[in-house]
């Protein structure tokens, strides 16, 4: 099992190895020790200074040393892709994965290594670590593709909770400044959230957006205008489900969003300190369709059990580590993104999405570029093109600064 992390998402002391995906003129560079059968990406352990109790060089410095020694590279651009951890039973061995674009090499000194180049990597049976190699290669390929698309991005879509917002639900001055700068550059900005309208308003006062996707995609608004259509949950069936659960499990926390009002059988400030709700036993709900139902669960397995007894038009999604959200099957963030794409005439390939949780996955995979924050789920980081710093470290803002506002091409050596 491999867990991917951001460049600064792993403590330096845990980064024991460096691996470099190297290419020259579109051809992959692989190396192997002479007299061995299998090939590998250039890589090796960092040199540890036992006397000083620290590594002798930074991970990127180690990557440069390995690249030069294993391939003979003398002119190249080297960029960090991510850090990664190979999960074992007792510990996770960490490494840095980098990408090198090599322009010039010199013959290797007579020694233990030999080099091969090819348009495709070696077959799986001919690589040294077939259990790890395909994951690292796929990560690099995602990175390359995303870097090529970055200059075409016209829309930035960002999840709020645990992504753009700090854990205390605030926006930092840095985040506000960066997002405003992105809009000044002509990019459209979209918030994509599970939140209702009323709880997003205070953030819109800090950062005006071109559109907001609410309730995980139940609907999207741009300038107060509904884009596409509302994808709601049948009100009668929602009320029936809630009354049944409340009767059979009176201890379970339940809530439903109807017409931008939250109805709940508990004090919702236990979960959301700044949220107000109407206390109810669900016998007096308005005769309207619902945006979503919120059911407290012990974990993903219980959410899955609930999903099996739902009616065909809805689905249950595990969220925030404690909730099962019941929504219209067509209510997803990416469905709303496609509505915005059609409205603006901008293809989803020219959109960049940033998120952290299960409800962001389809959006991250469907947009041209998908980035996960360091504090996101392992599974979300695994599939993302990039991994930004954590929400509490202003990860999305730092990422947009680097990739949009101050685009750099990495360390170049002549």
C-alpha positions in Angstrom: 0.0 0.0 0.0 1.3 3.5 -0.9 0.2 6.7 0.6 1.0 9.9 -1.2 1.6 13.2 0.5 2.5 16.8 -0.4 6.1 18.1 -0.8 6.0 19.3 2.8 3.5 16.8 4.0 6.1 14.5 5.5 8.7 15.2 8.1 12.1 15.4 6.6 13.4 12.8 9.0 11.0 10.2 7.5 12.2 10.8 3.9 14.7 8.0 3.7 14.8 7.6 -0.1 14.7 9.6 -3.3 13.3 8.4 -6.7 13.6 10.3 -9.9 11.4 9.7 -12.9 13.8 10.9 -15.6 13.1 11.5 -19.3 15.0 12.9 -22.3 13.4 14.0 -25.5 10.2 12.1 -24.6 12.1 8.9 -23.7 12.1 7.4 -20.2 15.5 6.9 -18.6 16.0 3.7 -16.5 19.1 2.3 -14.8 20.2 -1.0 -13.4 23.2 -2.4 -11.7 25.4 -4.3 -14.1 24.8 -8.0 -14.2 21.3 -7.5 -12.8 18.2 -8.4 -14.8 15.7 -5.7 -13.6 15.6 -1.9 -14.3 14.5 0.9 -12.1 14.0 4.6 -11.9 17.2 6.4 -10.7 17.0 6.3 -6.9 18.6 5.5 -3.7 18.8 6.2 0.1 19.7 9.6 1.5 23.1 9.7 3.2 22.6 9.8 7.0 25.2 11.5 9.2 25.1 9.4 12.3 27.5 11.8 14.2 25.3 14.8 13.6 22.1 12.7 13.9 20.6 14.1 10.7 20.7 13.6 6.9 23.8 15.1 5.2 21.7 16.8 2.5 18.2 17.8 1.7 16.0 15.4 -0.2 16.2 17.4 -3.4 20.0 17.7 -3.1 20.1 13.9 -2.7 17.9 13.5 -5.8 20.3 15.7 -7.8 23.3 13.6 -6.7 21.5 10.3 -7.6 20.4 11.7 -11.0 23.9 12.7 -11.9 25.6 9.6 -10.6 23.1 7.1 -12.1 22.4 8.7 -15.5 25.3 11.0 -16.2 22.9 14.0 -16.5 24.7 17.4 -16.6 22.0 19.7 -17.8 18.5 19.2 -16.6 15.4 20.6 -14.8 14.4 18.8 -11.6 11.0 19.2 -9.9 9.6 17.7 -6.8 6.4 15.8 -7.5 5.4 14.6 -4.0 6.4 12.5 -1.0 5.2 9.0 -0.4 5.1 6.3 2.2 5.2 2.6 1.7 3.1 1.2 4.5 4.5 -1.8 6.4 3.3 -3.6 9.4 5.5 -1.6 11.8 6.4 1.6 10.0 6.1 3.6 6.9 9.3 4.1 4.9 9.1 7.5 3.3 10.5 8.8 0.0 10.6 11.8 -2.3 9.4 11.4 -5.9 10.9 13.9 -8.4 10.7 14.5 -12.1 13.8 15.3 -14.2 13.8 16.6 -17.7 17.3 15.9 -18.9 18.8 17.9 -21.8 22.4 16.7 -21.8 24.3 13.7 -20.4 27.9 12.6 -20.3 29.1 9.0 -20.4 29.1 7.3 -17.0 32.4 6.5 -15.6 33.2 2.8 -15.7 31.3 1.4 -12.8 28.4 -0.5 -11.5 25.5 1.2 -13.4 24.1 1.1 -16.9 21.4 3.2 -18.6 18.6 2.5 -21.0 16.1 4.9 -22.7 12.8 4.1 -24.2 9.5 5.6 -25.2 7.8 3.3 -22.7 9.0 2.1 -19.3 10.2 -1.6 -19.0 7.5 -4.2 -18.7 6.4 -4.9 -15.1 8.3 -8.1 -15.0 11.5 -6.3 -15.7 11.4 -3.6 -13.0 13.1 -4.0 -9.6 10.1 -3.2 -7.5 6.9 -4.2 -9.4 4.7 -3.5 -6.3 5.7 0.1 -6.1 6.9 1.2 -9.5 3.4 1.4 -11.3 2.1 3.7 -8.5 5.1 6.1 -8.8 4.9 6.1 -12.5 1.2 6.9 -12.6 1.7 9.7 -10.1 4.4 11.2 -12.3 2.2 10.9 -15.4 -0.6 12.7 -13.7 1.8 15.4 -12.6 3.1 15.9 -16.2 -0.4 16.0 -17.7 -1.6 18.5 -15.1 1.5 20.7 -15.6 0.7 20.8 -19.3 -2.9 21.8 -18.7 -2.2 24.4 -16.0 -1.8 27.3 -18.5 -5.2 26.5 -19.9 -7.1 26.8 -16.6 -9.9 29.3 -16.6 -12.0 28.2 -13.6 -10.9 27.4 -10.0 -13.3 25.4 -7.9 -12.6 25.0 -4.2 -14.4 23.0 -1.5 -14.8 24.9 1.8 -14.7 22.8 5.0 -11.4 21.2 5.6 -10.1 22.5 2.3 -10.2 26.3 1.9 -11.3 27.1 5.5 -9.1 26.6 8.5 -10.3 24.1 11.1 -11.8 27.0 13.0 -13.9 27.8 9.9 -12.1 31.1 9.1 -10.4 32.3 5.9 -6.9 33.6 6.3 -5.8 37.0 4.9 -3.4 35.1 2.6 -6.2 33.0 1.2 -8.5 36.0 0.6 -5.6 37.9 -1.2 -4.7 34.9 -3.4 -8.2 34.2 -4.5 -8.9 37.9 -5.3 -5.7 37.9 -7.3 -6.8 34.9 -9.3 -10.1 36.6 -10.2 -8.1 39.7 -11.2 -6.1 37.5 -13.5 -9.4 36.7 -15.2 -10.1 33.3 -13.6 -13.6 32.4 -12.5 -13.9 31.3 -8.9 -16.4 28.7 -7.6 -17.1 27.5 -4.1 -18.3 23.9 -4.1 -19.7 22.9 -0.7 -22.1 20.7 1.2 -23.2 23.8 3.0 -26.5 25.6 2.5 -26.8 29.2 1.3 -27.1 30.9 4.7 -23.8 29.5 6.0 -21.8 30.6 3.0 -22.8 34.2 2.9 -20.2 35.4 5.3 -17.4 34.0 3.1 -18.9 35.7 0.0 -18.5 39.0 1.8 -14.8 38.3 2.0 -14.4 36.8 -1.5 -17.0 37.4 -4.1 -17.4 34.3 -6.3 -18.6 33.8 -9.8 -20.7 30.9 -8.6 -21.4 28.7 -5.6 -22.4 25.0 -5.7 -24.5 24.2 -2.6 -25.6 21.0 -0.8 -23.0 18.8 -2.7 -24.5 19.8 -6.0 -28.2 20.0 -5.3 -28.1 23.3 -7.1 -25.7 26.1 -8.2 -26.1 29.8 -8.2 -24.2 32.4 -10.2 -25.0 36.0 -9.5 -28.2 34.8 -7.7 -29.3 33.0 -10.8 -30.1 29.3 -10.7 -27.8 27.4 -13.1 -29.2 24.1 -14.4 -31.9 22.8 -12.1 -32.4 21.9 -8.4 -31.9 18.2 -7.7 -33.9 17.6 -4.5 -35.1 14.8 -2.3 -38.9 13.9 -2.3 -40.3 15.7 0.8 -42.8 13.0 1.7 -40.3 10.2 1.5 -37.7 12.3 3.4 -40.2 12.9 6.2 -41.1 9.2 6.3 -37.5 8.1 6.6 -36.7 10.6 9.4 -39.8 9.8 11.4 -39.0 6.1 11.1 -35.4 6.5 12.2 -36.4 8.9 15.0 -38.9 6.4 16.3 -36.7 3.4 16.1 -33.5 5.1 17.1 -34.4 8.1 19.3 -30.8 8.6 20.4 -29.6 9.1 16.8 -29.0 12.7 15.6 -31.0 13.5 12.5 -31.5 16.6 10.4 -32.9 17.7 7.1 -32.4 20.9 5.0 -35.5 22.3 3.5 -35.7 25.7 1.8 -32.5 27.0 3.4 -33.7 26.0 6.9 -32.3 23.2 9.0 -34.7 21.0 10.9 -33.1 18.7 13.6 -34.0 16.5 16.6 -30.9 17.8 18.6 -28.9 20.9 19.3 -26.9 21.2 16.1 -24.4 23.5 17.7 -22.8 20.3 19.0 -21.6 19.8 15.4 -21.8 23.3 13.9 -21.3 26.1 16.5 -22.5 28.9 14.1 -25.6 27.1 12.8 -29.2 27.6 13.8 -31.9 24.9 13.5 -35.6 24.3 14.1 -36.0 21.6 16.8 -38.5 18.9 15.6 -39.6 15.3 15.8 -40.2 15.5 12.0 -44.0 15.4 12.3 -44.3 19.1 11.4 -42.0 19.5 8.4 -42.9 21.8 5.6 -44.6 20.2 2.6 -41.6 20.8 0.4 -38.9 18.8 -1.2 -35.6 18.6 0.7 -32.0 19.6 -0.3 -30.5 16.8 1.8 -31.0 14.6 4.8 -28.2 14.3 7.5 -28.0 11.1 9.6 -25.4 10.6 12.3 -23.5 7.3 11.8 -20.7 5.5 13.5 -18.7 5.0 10.3 -18.8 4.3 6.5 -20.2 0.8 7.1 -23.3 2.1 8.8 -23.7 4.7 6.0 -23.5 1.9 3.5 -26.2 -0.1 5.4 -28.5 3.0 5.3 -27.9 3.3 1.6 -29.2 -0.2 1.0 -32.6 0.6 2.3 -33.1 3.9 0.4 -35.4 4.4 -2.5 -34.0 4.5 -6.0 -33.9 8.2 -6.6 -31.4 8.9 -3.8 -28.1 7.8 -2.4 -26.2 7.9 0.9 -22.7 9.3 1.1 -20.3 9.2 4.0 -19.1 12.6 4.9 -17.0 14.4 7.5 -16.3 11.1 9.3 -19.6 11.1 11.1 -22.5 11.7 8.7 -24.5 9.9 6.1 -25.8 12.5 3.6 -28.9 11.4 1.7 -29.3 13.3 -1.6 -30.8 13.1 -5.0 -28.8 10.7 -7.1 -28.1 13.5 -9.6 -27.0 15.9 -6.8 -23.2 15.8 -7.0 -20.6 18.5 -7.1 -19.4 17.5 -10.6 -22.9 17.4 -12.0 -23.2 21.1 -10.9 -19.8 21.8 -12.3 -21.0 20.5 -15.7 -24.0 22.8 -15.5 -21.6 25.8 -15.0 -19.4 24.6 -17.8 -22.4 24.6 -20.2 -23.6 28.0 -18.9 -20.2 29.7 -19.3 -19.1 27.7 -22.4 -16.0 26.6 -20.7 -15.1 22.9 -20.9 -14.4 21.0 -17.6 -10.9 20.2 -19.0 -10.1 23.9 -18.4 -11.2 23.8 -14.7 -9.1 23.1 -11.6 -10.8 21.6 -8.5 -9.4 21.4 -5.0 -11.0 19.2 -2.3 -10.4 16.7 0.6 -13.3 14.2 1.0 -15.3 11.5 -0.7 -17.8 14.1 -2.1 -15.0 15.8 -4.0 -13.7 12.7 -5.8 -15.8 12.8 -8.9 -15.1 16.6 -9.2 -11.3 16.1 -8.9 -11.3 13.3 -11.5 -13.7 15.0 -13.9 -12.0 18.5 -14.0 -8.9 19.1 -16.0 -6.8 19.2 -12.9 -7.7 17.9 -9.4 -5.7 18.7 -6.3 -6.2 17.3 -2.8 -5.1 19.0 0.5 -2.6 17.2 2.7 -5.3 16.7 5.4 -7.6 15.0 2.9 -8.4 11.3 3.0 -5.7 8.9 1.8 -7.9 7.8 -1.0 -8.5 11.3 -2.2 -4.8 12.2 -2.2 -4.0 8.9 -4.0 -6.1 9.9 -7.0 -5.4 13.6 -7.2 -3.0 15.2 -9.7 -1.4 17.3 -7.0 -1.3 17.4 -3.2 -1.3 20.8 -1.7 -0.4 21.7 1.9 -3.1 21.3 4.6 -6.1 23.6 5.1 -4.6 25.0 8.3 -1.4 25.8 6.3 -3.3 27.7 3.6 -2.6 24.8 1.2 -5.0 25.9 -1.6 -3.7 29.5 -1.5 0.0 28.4 -1.5 -0.8 26.0 -4.4 -2.5 28.7 -6.5 0.3 31.1 -5.8 2.8 28.6 -7.1 0.9 27.2 -10.0 -1.2 30.2 -11.2 0.3 33.5 -9.8 4.0 32.7 -9.6 4.4 29.8 -11.9 7.9 28.2 -11.7 9.5 25.4 -13.6 11.7 23.9 -10.8 15.4 23.7 -10.2 17.5 24.0 -13.4 21.1 22.9 -13.7 23.3 23.9 -16.6 
